[in-house]
Amino acid sequence: MNGGGLKISLEMASWTAVDDARELGASAIPTIEPFSKDEDFRKRQVAMAAAGATGSDAAAPILIAGLKDENVNVRLESAKAFQDNPIPSAADDVAAVLESSPEEVLRELLALSAGAMESKKMIEVLKKIESADEAQVSVNAQMALAKLGDSKAREAILSQLNDSTPRTRYDALEKLIYINDPRLARFAVKLLDDTAIARRIGTIKNPQYRRVCDQAVDTLVFLMRLPVRFRTSPEVIYSDEQISEVIDRAR
């Protein structure tokens, strides 16, 4: 396709612009750029999502400006775009916003995207946030540091796999998926036998309860790219037979 369809979608503030931009890649940036400065915040918001969808480093100036936009929807869309399309060259600019912004949700999103945007400044900011004990943003900063290879952050997360609280062990297994290092799979294997209830799923009227071992299955299938014969999902409670299949393949 050419940029004509993308321009029409952006003019209409239509989310179809995201798919159009994804198809066009870097060549979409000149079309997107004017809309990232449009007086209509909805067009700017869609422009941020479209810029991220291109998967191009050339989107960096648009997204960096978006993080400082006057409209919160535009700022958050830019942060989400950096999660989907981390741009290493933007690391220092993202770190500056991560450090100075008063918006917790924005900082939480940026901290997760930071795991793929390494720079000296970014690591300094992440360590500062991690030690500040600021609820979820500190947790995300620790995850990002672990993804970037920080040994102290990795050790802290691995220690959570041995925590006395089932939900903490469950969440630590999810963090291993974010870190995405197959070498850490061996730490999850032992939790395939952990049947402690950790998380409620389903509806209020029909609640079901996921166990630590269910998340261990998800983590190991992802990290080890295991070819299992069943569907995996964060909303599935696995049978003994399915767990046994993962045990046989992972151990």
C-alpha positions as CSV (number, residue, x, y, z in Angstrom):
1,M,0.0,0.0,0.0
2,N,1.0,3.7,-0.3
3,G,0.7,6.4,2.3
4,G,-2.6,7.7,1.1
5,G,-4.7,5.3,3.1
6,L,-2.6,6.0,6.2
7,K,-3.1,9.7,5.8
8,I,-6.8,9.3,5.5
9,S,-6.9,7.2,8.7
10,L,-4.8,9.7,10.6
11,E,-7.0,12.6,9.5
12,M,-10.0,10.6,10.8
13,A,-8.1,9.7,14.1
14,S,-8.9,6.1,13.1
15,W,-7.0,3.3,14.8
16,T,-6.8,1.6,11.4
17,A,-3.8,3.9,11.0
18,V,-1.8,1.6,13.3
19,D,-2.2,-1.4,10.9
20,D,-1.5,0.8,7.9
21,A,1.7,2.1,9.5
22,R,2.8,-1.4,10.5
23,E,2.5,-2.4,6.9
24,L,4.4,0.6,5.6
25,G,7.2,0.5,8.2
26,A,9.7,3.3,8.2
27,S,8.3,4.9,5.1
28,A,5.2,5.9,7.1
29,I,7.1,8.3,9.3
30,P,6.9,11.4,7.1
31,T,3.1,10.9,6.9
32,I,2.7,10.4,10.6
33,E,5.0,13.3,11.7
34,P,2.6,16.2,11.0
35,F,-0.3,14.5,12.8
36,S,1.9,14.1,15.9
37,K,1.7,17.9,16.2
38,D,-2.0,18.3,15.3
39,E,-4.1,20.5,17.5
40,D,-6.6,17.6,18.0
41,F,-5.2,15.3,20.7
42,R,-7.0,12.3,19.3
43,K,-5.0,12.6,16.1
44,R,-1.8,13.0,18.1
45,Q,-2.7,9.9,20.1
46,V,-3.3,7.8,17.1
47,A,-0.1,9.1,15.6
48,M,1.9,7.9,18.6
49,A,0.5,4.4,18.2
50,A,1.1,4.4,14.5
51,A,4.7,5.6,14.9
52,G,5.4,2.8,17.3
53,A,3.8,0.3,15.0
54,T,6.3,1.1,12.2
55,G,9.0,-0.7,14.2
56,S,11.4,2.0,13.0
57,D,14.1,3.8,15.0
58,A,13.0,6.9,13.0
59,A,9.9,7.0,15.2
60,A,12.1,8.1,18.2
61,P,11.6,11.9,17.8
62,I,7.9,11.6,17.5
63,L,7.6,9.3,20.5
64,I,9.9,11.4,22.7
65,A,7.9,14.5,21.9
66,G,4.8,12.5,22.8
67,L,6.0,11.7,26.2
68,K,6.0,15.4,26.9
69,D,2.6,16.2,25.3
70,E,0.1,18.3,27.2
71,N,-2.5,15.6,26.9
72,V,-2.3,12.5,29.2
73,N,-3.7,10.2,26.5
74,V,-1.0,11.1,24.1
75,R,1.7,10.7,26.8
76,L,0.5,7.2,27.7
77,E,0.1,6.2,24.1
78,S,3.7,7.2,23.5
79,A,4.8,5.2,26.5
80,K,2.9,2.1,25.2
81,A,4.5,2.6,21.8
82,F,8.0,2.5,23.4
83,Q,7.0,-0.8,25.1
84,D,6.0,-2.3,21.7
85,N,8.9,-0.8,19.9
86,P,11.9,-0.1,22.3
87,I,14.3,2.2,20.5
88,P,17.8,2.0,22.1
89,S,18.9,5.4,20.7
90,A,16.1,7.0,22.7
91,A,17.3,5.5,26.0
92,D,18.6,8.8,27.5
93,D,15.5,10.8,26.6
94,V,13.2,8.1,28.0
95,A,15.4,7.9,31.1
96,A,15.0,11.6,31.7
97,V,11.2,11.4,31.5
98,L,11.2,8.3,33.7
99,E,13.2,10.1,36.3
100,S,11.3,13.4,36.3
101,S,7.7,12.6,35.5
102,P,5.2,12.8,38.4
103,E,2.8,10.3,36.6
104,E,3.1,6.9,38.1
105,V,1.3,5.0,35.3
106,L,3.6,6.6,32.7
107,R,6.7,5.8,34.7
108,E,5.5,2.2,35.2
109,L,5.2,1.7,31.4
110,L,8.5,3.4,30.7
111,A,10.3,1.3,33.3
112,L,9.2,-1.9,31.5
113,S,10.2,-0.5,28.1
114,A,13.6,0.4,29.6
115,G,14.5,-3.3,29.7
116,A,15.3,-3.1,26.0
117,M,16.9,0.4,26.0
118,E,20.2,0.2,27.8
119,S,22.4,3.2,28.4
120,K,24.5,4.4,31.3
121,K,21.9,7.0,32.2
122,M,19.1,4.6,32.0
123,I,20.8,2.1,34.3
124,E,21.5,4.9,36.8
125,V,17.8,6.0,36.8
126,L,16.5,2.5,37.1
127,K,18.7,1.8,40.1
128,K,17.6,5.0,41.7
129,I,13.9,4.1,41.2
130,E,14.5,0.5,42.3
131,S,15.9,1.6,45.6
132,A,13.2,4.2,46.2
133,D,10.5,1.6,47.1
134,E,7.8,3.4,45.0
135,A,5.4,0.4,44.7
136,Q,4.9,-0.9,41.1
137,V,7.4,1.4,39.4
138,S,10.2,0.1,41.6
139,V,9.1,-3.4,40.8
140,N,9.2,-2.7,37.1
141,A,12.6,-1.0,37.4
142,Q,14.0,-4.1,39.1
143,M,12.6,-6.2,36.3
144,A,14.2,-4.0,33.7
145,L,17.5,-4.1,35.4
146,A,17.3,-7.9,35.5
147,K,16.5,-8.0,31.8
148,L,19.5,-5.8,31.2
149,G,21.7,-8.4,33.0
150,D,22.1,-6.7,36.4
151,S,23.1,-9.6,38.7
152,K,21.7,-8.0,41.9
153,A,18.3,-7.5,40.4
154,R,18.3,-11.0,39.0
155,E,19.2,-12.5,42.4
156,A,16.4,-10.5,44.0
157,I,13.8,-11.9,41.6
158,L,15.1,-15.4,41.8
159,S,14.9,-15.2,45.6
160,Q,11.2,-14.5,45.2
161,L,10.7,-17.9,43.7
162,N,11.4,-19.2,47.2
163,D,9.1,-16.8,49.0
164,S,6.6,-18.1,51.6
165,T,3.7,-16.4,49.8
166,P,2.3,-18.3,46.8
167,R,1.4,-15.1,45.0
168,T,4.9,-13.8,45.3
169,R,6.3,-17.0,43.8
170,Y,3.7,-16.9,41.0
171,D,4.5,-13.3,40.2
172,A,8.2,-14.1,40.1
173,L,7.6,-16.7,37.5
174,E,5.8,-14.1,35.4
175,K,8.8,-11.8,35.7
176,L,11.0,-14.5,34.2
177,I,8.9,-14.3,31.1
178,Y,9.6,-10.6,30.9
179,I,13.4,-11.1,31.4
180,N,13.3,-13.8,28.7
181,D,16.5,-15.5,29.4
182,P,16.3,-19.3,28.7
183,R,19.2,-19.9,31.2
184,L,16.8,-19.0,34.0
185,A,14.3,-21.8,33.1
186,R,16.0,-24.2,35.5
187,F,14.9,-22.1,38.4
188,A,11.3,-22.5,37.4
189,V,11.3,-26.2,37.0
190,K,11.1,-27.0,40.7
191,L,7.8,-25.0,40.9
192,L,6.1,-27.5,38.6
193,D,5.3,-29.4,41.8
194,D,4.0,-26.3,43.6
195,T,0.2,-26.6,43.9
196,A,-0.4,-23.7,46.2
197,I,-3.3,-21.4,45.1
198,A,-2.0,-18.1,44.0
199,R,-4.4,-16.2,41.8
200,R,-8.2,-16.1,41.1
201,I,-9.4,-16.2,37.6
202,G,-12.8,-16.6,36.0
203,T,-15.8,-14.6,37.0
204,I,-17.1,-13.3,40.4
205,K,-19.9,-15.8,40.2
206,N,-17.7,-18.6,39.0
207,P,-14.3,-18.1,40.4
208,Q,-11.4,-20.5,39.7
209,Y,-8.0,-20.5,41.2
210,R,-4.6,-20.7,39.4
211,R,-1.8,-22.4,41.2
212,V,1.9,-21.6,41.2
213,C,2.5,-24.7,39.0
214,D,0.2,-23.3,36.4
215,Q,2.4,-20.3,36.0
216,A,5.4,-22.5,36.0
217,V,4.1,-24.2,33.0
218,D,3.6,-20.9,31.1
219,T,7.0,-19.7,32.1
220,L,8.8,-22.9,31.0
221,V,6.9,-23.3,27.8
222,F,7.9,-19.7,26.9
223,L,11.5,-19.7,28.0
224,M,12.3,-23.2,26.7
225,R,10.1,-22.9,23.6
226,L,8.6,-26.3,24.6
227,P,6.4,-28.0,21.9
228,V,3.6,-29.1,24.1
229,R,0.4,-30.7,22.9
230,F,-2.0,-28.3,24.6
231,R,-3.0,-24.7,24.6
232,T,-1.2,-22.5,27.1
233,S,-2.8,-19.3,28.5
234,P,-2.7,-17.2,31.7
235,E,-6.3,-18.1,32.1
236,V,-5.9,-21.9,32.0
237,I,-5.6,-24.3,34.9
238,Y,-3.6,-27.3,33.7
239,S,-4.4,-30.9,34.3
240,D,-2.0,-33.3,36.0
241,E,-1.3,-34.9,32.6
242,Q,-0.4,-31.6,31.0
243,I,1.9,-30.6,33.9
244,S,3.5,-34.1,33.6
245,E,4.2,-33.5,29.9
246,V,6.1,-30.2,30.8
247,I,8.0,-32.0,33.6
248,D,9.1,-34.7,31.1
249,R,10.2,-32.1,28.6
250,A,11.8,-29.6,30.9
251,R,13.8,-31.9,33.3
